[in-house]
Amino acid sequence: MRVTFWGAAQTVTGSKHLLTGRAGALLLDCGLFQGRRLEAEARNRALPFDAASVDALLLSHAHIDHSGAIPFLARQGFTGAIHATAATVDLCRAMLLDAAHIQAKDAEFLNRHQRGPRGRRVEPLYTPEDVERALGQFVPHAYEETFEPLERTRVTFHEAGHIPGSASVEIRWNENGRSGSLVYTGDLGRPDRPILRDPAPLPRADYLVTEGTYGGQHHPDERSLQEALEHVMLDALERGGRVVIPAFAVGRTQEVVHALDQLFLAARVPEMPIYIDSPLAADVQEIVAHHPEVYDDETIAALRRGEDPLGLRRITLVRQADDSRALNDKPGTFVTISASGMCEGGRILHHLQHTVDDPRNTVMIVGYQAESTLGRRLVERREEVRILGELHPLRARVEVLNGFSAHADHDALVAQAKSCGAAKGCAIVHADLERAQALRAALPSQAGVRIPCEGESWELR
């Protein structure tokens, strides 16, 4: 058995890990690479392996950097089953169709303004028809249900606590009379956060492939996060500008709304309008409502009492494009939350176009921004940023609140790795090199902890 790392190797995007053995080939996640437009186009249009050679896909969760290349994989010849939790299956229907729609709109805009590479016509990576065909290959599973995607290969999904439906993946096999096991974390969530269930301890296994996004870094506690958010909101009110928040439609958006709701209820910040400008976010609210298994006990109890623990009464969902554009002319202080979370596509780009050059405005970053994304350039507070092909001076205030991150921090990652044991070795993925090195330094048996390069294979003996 071997695993080859074809994505999210020394970077945090484009997760693809291919596990191959005598029984066949299992792909762990199939995400889009997000970064510079030309590099992303080249990477996402060239699979590093034969799609038809993959027998089945194990999907950890619905975020686009883990699931977004699935329709392209199927378009290139993959015909196997796509295994995921039931909530992930339902979320992928909405998210992948939304991704296809965004690609079509972005291509239309770039072609209309002749901004394709070297003047060439831009084509979407896949269409809604491609998505619908791929959706027919999804197979839902409950947490803790064991199934066999290949002969003599057993898989179980465990709660990862990252977003609704997220799972760590336990794989056990028997090959040539010898048994082996591997756990792939996907993206691990944080314990003791509101709304979602805590991540389950990882099961014991021979090998571990773990994410390391926040290796060496620690998240602030809930009180510090609330104080930081309060400061940002009061400052925005004083300056009379808007607050624009790029956020993933699944998970992050709901946590930000919940935190704002808590500030309003405590009268620490005057109430202000909150617009969720994402048809996808509206769909997500309805989908997650049908999956109570993702909520923690406190949230379920509040819902049963008829309360509003998610703060949904506060928000205005914006579906129509005309209503979205109208926000750009709205005066005063209000909050707009829009996808994508790394500012690489979708309506957030148009809001940023109308926000970044005014020093009264605030851009609030609430999640990890991959290298070379627009979100990273905002975090770095560049003097100018390019949005939809045009340069804009960055005069708006940029506030970074990593306390909203849905990823485990350093201590939680170390605790999960120790839970797994992984006596035969561990690989750190989904992390920039500096973060991966910091995590490796804290793990036992450093000689057995690797930070793979893209295309590197690991023999599992």
C-alpha positions in Angstrom: 0.0 0.0 0.0 1.2 3.5 -0.7 -0.1 7.1 -0.6 0.9 9.8 -3.0 0.3 13.4 -2.2 -1.1 15.3 -5.2 -2.4 18.4 -3.4 -2.3 20.4 -0.2 1.4 19.4 0.1 3.3 22.3 1.8 0.2 24.4 1.0 -3.3 24.6 2.3 -5.4 24.2 -0.8 -6.2 21.6 -3.4 -6.4 18.5 -1.2 -5.8 15.2 -3.2 -4.1 12.2 -1.7 -4.1 8.9 -3.7 -4.0 5.6 -1.7 -3.2 2.6 -3.9 -2.8 -1.1 -3.2 -3.7 -4.5 -4.6 -7.4 -4.0 -4.1 -7.5 -0.7 -6.1 -7.1 3.0 -5.7 -8.8 5.3 -3.2 -8.7 9.1 -3.6 -8.8 11.0 -0.3 -10.6 14.3 -1.2 -10.5 16.1 -4.6 -10.3 19.8 -4.1 -9.6 22.8 -6.2 -6.3 24.6 -6.0 -6.9 28.3 -5.0 -4.3 30.9 -5.7 -3.0 33.1 -8.6 -5.5 32.8 -11.4 -3.1 31.5 -14.0 -1.5 29.0 -11.7 -4.9 27.8 -10.4 -6.1 27.4 -14.0 -3.1 25.3 -15.0 -3.3 23.1 -11.9 -7.0 22.6 -11.9 -7.2 21.6 -15.6 -4.4 19.0 -15.4 -5.1 16.0 -13.1 -1.7 14.5 -12.1 -3.2 10.9 -12.4 -5.6 9.0 -14.6 -9.1 9.8 -13.4 -10.4 6.4 -14.7 -7.8 4.5 -12.6 -9.4 5.7 -9.4 -11.9 3.1 -8.0 -13.6 5.2 -5.3 -13.3 8.6 -3.5 -13.5 9.3 0.2 -14.6 12.8 0.8 -13.8 14.4 4.2 -16.1 17.5 3.9 -17.7 19.9 1.4 -15.4 22.9 1.4 -14.3 23.6 -2.2 -10.6 23.1 -1.6 -11.5 19.5 -0.7 -14.5 18.8 -3.0 -14.4 21.4 -5.8 -12.6 19.3 -8.4 -15.0 16.3 -8.2 -17.1 17.3 -11.3 -13.9 17.7 -13.3 -12.6 14.3 -12.1 -15.9 12.7 -13.2 -15.7 14.6 -16.5 -12.2 13.1 -17.1 -13.4 9.5 -16.7 -13.9 8.7 -13.0 -16.9 6.5 -12.6 -16.6 5.2 -9.0 -18.5 5.9 -5.9 -18.0 9.0 -3.9 -18.4 8.2 -0.2 -19.2 11.0 2.4 -21.3 11.7 5.4 -25.0 12.4 4.7 -24.7 16.1 5.5 -21.6 16.4 3.2 -23.5 14.8 0.3 -26.4 17.3 0.6 -24.0 20.3 1.0 -22.0 19.2 -2.0 -25.1 19.4 -4.2 -25.5 23.1 -3.3 -21.8 24.0 -3.2 -20.7 22.3 -6.4 -23.7 23.7 -8.4 -22.8 27.1 -6.9 -19.1 26.7 -8.0 -20.2 25.9 -11.5 -22.4 29.0 -11.6 -19.5 31.2 -10.3 -17.1 29.8 -12.9 -19.6 30.5 -15.6 -20.2 34.1 -14.4 -16.5 34.8 -13.9 -15.7 33.4 -17.4 -18.5 35.5 -18.9 -17.1 38.7 -17.2 -13.5 38.0 -18.2 -14.5 37.2 -21.8 -16.6 40.3 -22.0 -13.7 42.5 -20.9 -11.1 40.4 -22.8 -9.1 39.5 -19.7 -8.4 35.9 -20.5 -4.8 34.7 -20.6 -3.2 36.2 -23.7 -6.6 37.2 -24.9 -7.9 33.6 -25.2 -11.5 32.8 -24.4 -12.0 31.6 -20.8 -14.1 28.4 -20.4 -15.5 27.1 -17.0 -13.7 24.1 -15.5 -17.1 22.3 -15.5 -20.7 23.0 -16.0 -23.9 22.4 -14.0 -24.5 19.3 -16.2 -21.1 18.0 -15.1 -22.0 18.5 -11.5 -25.4 16.7 -11.8 -23.7 13.7 -13.3 -21.1 13.6 -10.5 -23.8 14.0 -7.9 -25.2 10.7 -9.1 -22.0 9.0 -7.8 -22.3 10.1 -4.2 -23.1 7.5 -1.5 -24.1 8.9 2.0 -23.0 7.3 5.2 -23.7 7.9 8.9 -20.9 8.7 11.4 -19.4 5.6 12.9 -20.9 3.4 10.1 -18.3 1.0 8.6 -18.4 0.2 4.9 -16.2 -1.4 2.2 -15.3 0.8 -0.8 -12.9 -1.8 -2.0 -12.4 -5.5 -1.3 -10.8 -6.2 2.1 -10.8 -2.4 2.8 -13.0 -1.0 5.6 -13.7 2.7 6.2 -15.4 4.6 9.0 -16.2 8.4 9.2 -15.7 10.1 12.6 -16.8 13.6 13.6 -14.2 16.2 12.7 -16.0 19.2 14.1 -14.8 21.5 11.3 -18.0 22.3 9.4 -21.4 20.5 9.2 -20.8 17.0 7.9 -17.0 17.1 8.2 -15.2 13.8 9.1 -11.9 12.3 9.7 -11.5 9.1 7.7 -10.4 5.7 9.3 -9.1 3.2 6.7 -8.2 -0.4 7.6 -7.1 -3.0 5.0 -5.8 -6.6 4.7 -3.3 -7.1 2.0 -1.3 -10.3 1.3 -2.4 -11.6 4.8 -1.1 -8.4 6.5 -3.4 -5.8 8.0 -2.7 -2.1 8.1 -4.5 1.1 9.0 -4.4 4.8 8.3 -6.3 7.8 9.5 -6.8 10.9 7.3 -8.0 13.9 9.4 -9.4 16.0 6.6 -9.7 19.4 8.3 -10.0 19.1 12.1 -12.2 21.4 14.0 -11.8 23.0 17.4 -13.2 21.7 20.8 -15.5 23.8 22.9 -16.8 26.0 20.1 -20.5 27.0 19.7 -23.0 25.3 17.4 -21.2 22.2 16.1 -20.2 19.0 17.9 -16.6 18.7 19.2 -14.2 16.7 17.0 -14.0 13.1 18.2 -10.6 11.8 19.3 -8.8 10.1 16.4 -8.9 6.3 16.5 -5.6 4.4 16.9 -3.9 3.5 13.6 -0.5 2.6 12.1 -0.3 5.7 10.0 -1.6 9.3 10.2 -2.1 11.9 7.5 -3.0 15.1 9.4 -3.7 18.7 8.5 -1.4 21.3 10.0 -2.9 24.6 9.0 -2.2 26.3 12.4 0.8 24.3 13.5 2.8 26.5 16.0 -0.1 28.9 16.4 -2.7 29.3 19.1 -6.3 30.7 18.8 -7.5 33.3 21.3 -10.1 32.2 23.8 -13.8 33.0 23.4 -13.7 36.1 25.6 -10.7 37.6 23.7 -12.4 36.9 20.4 -15.6 38.7 21.5 -13.6 41.7 22.7 -11.7 41.9 19.4 -15.0 41.7 17.4 -16.5 44.4 19.6 -13.6 46.7 19.0 -13.9 46.2 15.2 -17.6 46.9 15.2 -17.4 50.0 17.4 -14.6 51.4 15.4 -16.5 50.9 12.2 -19.5 52.7 13.7 -17.3 55.6 14.7 -15.9 56.0 11.2 -19.3 55.5 9.6 -18.2 52.9 7.1 -19.4 49.4 6.1 -17.9 46.1 7.2 -17.3 43.5 4.5 -16.5 39.9 5.7 -15.3 37.3 3.2 -16.4 34.0 4.6 -17.1 30.4 3.6 -20.9 29.9 3.2 -20.6 26.8 5.3 -19.5 27.0 8.9 -17.7 30.4 9.1 -20.7 32.5 8.1 -22.9 30.9 10.8 -20.2 31.4 13.5 -19.8 35.1 12.7 -23.5 35.7 12.8 -23.7 33.9 16.1 -20.9 36.0 17.6 -22.5 39.3 16.4 -25.8 38.2 17.8 -24.2 37.7 21.2 -22.7 41.2 21.2 -26.1 42.7 20.2 -27.9 40.7 22.9 -25.4 41.9 25.6 -25.8 45.5 24.3 -22.0 45.8 23.9 -22.5 46.9 20.3 -25.5 48.8 18.8 -27.6 46.6 16.5 -26.9 47.0 12.8 -28.1 45.3 9.6 -26.4 42.0 8.6 -26.6 41.0 5.0 -25.7 37.4 4.0 -25.0 38.0 0.3 -24.9 34.5 -1.0 -27.6 32.3 -2.5 -25.4 29.4 -1.4 -25.5 30.5 2.3 -29.3 30.6 2.1 -29.4 27.1 0.7 -26.9 25.9 3.4 -29.2 27.2 6.2 -32.0 24.9 4.9 -29.7 21.9 4.3 -28.2 22.0 7.8 -31.6 22.3 9.4 -32.3 18.8 8.1 -29.1 17.4 9.7 -29.4 17.9 13.5 -26.7 15.3 14.0 -24.1 18.1 13.3 -25.2 20.3 16.2 -23.8 20.1 19.8 -26.2 19.4 22.7 -26.5 23.1 23.7 -27.6 24.1 20.2 -30.1 21.2 19.9 -31.6 22.1 23.4 -32.0 25.8 22.4 -33.7 24.9 19.1 -36.1 22.6 20.9 -37.0 25.5 23.3 -37.9 27.6 20.2 -34.9 29.9 20.7 -32.6 31.2 17.9 -29.1 30.1 18.9 -27.7 30.8 15.4 -28.9 34.4 15.3 -30.9 33.9 12.1 -33.5 36.5 13.0 -30.7 39.1 12.7 -29.9 38.5 9.1 -31.2 39.5 5.6 -30.5 36.8 3.0 -29.6 38.3 -0.4 -30.3 36.1 -3.3 -30.9 38.4 -6.3 -28.0 40.0 -8.1 -29.8 43.4 -8.2 -30.2 43.3 -4.4 -26.5 42.5 -4.1 -25.4 45.4 -6.3 -27.7 47.7 -4.3 -25.6 47.1 -1.2 -22.7 48.9 -2.8 -24.7 52.1 -2.8 -26.0 51.7 0.8 -24.8 54.4 3.2 -23.9 54.0 6.9 -22.6 51.1 8.9 -23.7 47.6 8.1 -22.2 44.2 7.7 -22.0 42.2 4.5 -20.9 38.6 4.7 -20.2 37.0 1.3 -18.2 34.1 -0.3 -15.7 33.0 -1.2 -13.7 32.9 2.0 -10.4 33.5 0.3 -11.7 36.2 -2.1 -11.0 34.1 -5.2 -14.5 34.2 -6.7 -18.1 35.1 -6.2 -20.0 38.2 -5.1 -17.3 39.1 -2.5 -15.1 40.4 -5.3 -17.7 43.0 -6.4 -18.2 44.1 -2.7 -14.4 44.5 -2.3 -14.3 46.5 -5.5 -16.6 49.1 -3.9 -15.0 48.9 -0.4 -11.2 48.8 -0.4 -10.5 52.3 -1.6 -12.5 54.1 1.2 -10.7 54.5 4.6 -14.0 54.6 6.4 -14.6 51.0 5.5 -13.4 47.8 7.1 -12.5 44.4 5.6 -12.6 41.8 8.3 -10.7 38.5 7.6 -12.0 35.6 9.7 -10.2 32.6 8.3 -7.0 31.3 6.8 -5.9 32.9 3.5 -3.8 30.7 1.2 -0.6 32.1 -0.3 -1.2 34.1 -3.5 -5.0 34.6 -2.9 -6.6 38.0 -2.9 -7.4 37.3 0.8 -3.7 36.9 1.6 -2.8 40.1 -0.2 -5.5 41.9 1.9 -4.0 40.4 5.1 -0.6 41.6 4.0 -2.1 45.1 3.5 -0.6 45.6 0.1 -0.8 49.2 -1.2 -2.8 48.0 -4.2 -4.8 44.9 -4.8 -6.0 43.5 -8.1 -9.7 42.7 -8.2 -11.3 41.3 -11.4 -8.4 42.4 -13.4 -8.2 46.0 -12.1 -5.9 47.6 -9.5 -7.5 49.3 -6.5 -5.7 51.3 -3.8 -6.1 49.5 -0.4 -7.2 52.3 1.9 -9.9 50.4 3.9 -8.9 49.1 7.3 -8.1 45.4 7.3 -8.8 43.5 10.6 -7.7 39.9 11.0 -9.7 37.8 13.5 -8.2 34.3 13.3 -10.2 33.3 16.4 -13.1 32.5 14.1 -11.0 29.8 12.3 -12.8 26.5 12.1 -9.4 24.7 12.2 -7.8 23.1 15.2 -4.8 25.1 16.6 -1.4 23.8 17.5 -2.3 22.2 20.9 -5.5 20.6 19.5 -3.5 19.1 16.5 -0.9 17.7 18.8 -3.5 16.2 21.1 -5.3 14.5 18.1 -2.0 13.1 16.7 -1.2 11.6 20.1 -4.7 10.1 20.2 -4.0 8.3 17.0 -0.6 7.0 18.0 0.6 6.4 14.4 3.5 4.2 15.5 4.6 3.7 11.9 4.6 7.3 10.8 2.8 10.5 10.3 2.6 13.0 7.3 1.6 16.6 7.7 -0.4 18.1 4.9 -2.7 21.1 4.4 -0.1 23.5 5.8 2.4 26.0 4.7 5.9 24.8 5.2 6.6 27.0 8.3 3.4 25.8 10.0 4.1 22.1 9.1 7.6 22.4 10.6 6.3 23.9 13.8 3.8 21.1 14.2 6.4 18.4 13.4 8.7 19.8 16.1 6.0 19.2 18.7 5.1 15.6 17.7 6.7 12.5 19.2 9.2 10.5 17.0 10.1 13.4 14.7 12.1 11.1 12.5 8.8 9.4 11.7 7.0 12.6 10.8 7.3 13.8 7.2 6.2 16.9 5.3 5.7 15.6 1.8 6.2 17.5 -1.4 3.7 17.4 -4.2 3.9 14.1 -6.1 5.9 12.4 -3.3 4.9 8.8 -2.4 4.9 7.1 1.0 5.2 3.3 1.2 3.0 2.0 4.0 4.6 -1.3 5.1 
